[in-house]
Amino acid sequence: MNNIPPGFTLLHTFSANKRHITRLAWTPDGAALATASYDQTVRLWDIMSGREIRKLIGHSSSVFAVAAAPDGRFLLSTSKNALKVWDLTGTGLSRSLRGHADYIYAIAITPDSQTAVTGDFEGKLFLWHLATDTPTAQITAHKGRVNCALALADGVTAVSGGAEGQVRFWRIPDGQPVEQIAAHKKEVLALAQSPDGAVLASAGQDGRVQIWRTADRAAVCGLAGHTGAVTGLSFAADGRWLATKAADGKVYLWRCADWAKVAALPESHSGTLFAGLAFHPHLPILATLGEEDTAVRLWQLDGDVLSG
């Protein structure tokens, strides 16, 4: 690759079969990275060797989202109509949760690993009790598809981002509405919360990233610079950085202390509205999608260099 910014060192590149990868999720111990793909699989990659260690087969259509339970016991993935729960404790078995009538684009898991939040093409949001595999709430959440979901660190609030540009907050487990924000002029495509829980970030098809205070949902600032839809957001584990990925073929790194842009990494984009990136849960390592979202790259970040 050319034009790698100072402070970024390439560790590994993962590439399976050149089908688009949609979302990324680290296991909570940081030993493996999960990728969801249009090839109907979820794959797990070893961080040390850069090799595929498991391929999860069972979906009958493209996989749009993947999330790892904070307790490390299971992985969730979504496709058309189906939410699959994959056991990571040794059996490798999966089970399917049914209820959505269309493509499921969004998924999140609460910090206690008890509740899953899923959103679909029809604007429906489901809250699932994972111990019983039953929905505790089924909500008509948005006018148009739900593109992203988040479970806040408080354990009792779910957040969804929709096609009409709204970010909406819901009570767990009953799904009662709490609040809504007119966040973007176009679709909301990604959501993230800082490790200390103080702020939320939302990304939109309008090319903007908005920062909000979690406590009162007040606007902090907007991050401008991308010239295409912003499809991915991730905070570093230590809270120093926010990474954003967009359809303009750029990954930007922002310093959270003052929200200044400190680095630009070129990563070609497929142009789809689902293309994630993810910081390691403990280390200064960033996973990005490149080669038009058909490959994953792992980058070691040097905080001293990036701080200038």
Secondary structure, DSSP 4 states (H G I P E B T S, - for coil): ---PPTTEEEEEEE-SSSPPEEEEEE-TTSSEEEEEETTSEEEEEETTT--EEEEEE--SS---EEEE-TTSSEEEEE-EEEEEEEE-SSS--EEEEEEEEEEEEEEEE-TTS-EEEEEETTSEEEEEETTTTEEEEEEE--SS-EEEEEE-TTSSEEEEEETTSEEEEEETTT--EEEEEE--SS-EEEEEE-TTSSEEEEEETTS-EEEEETTT--EEEEE---SS-EEEEEE-TTSSEEEEEETTSEEEEEETTTTEEEEEEE------S----EE-SSSSEEEEEETTTTEEEEEEE-HHHHH-
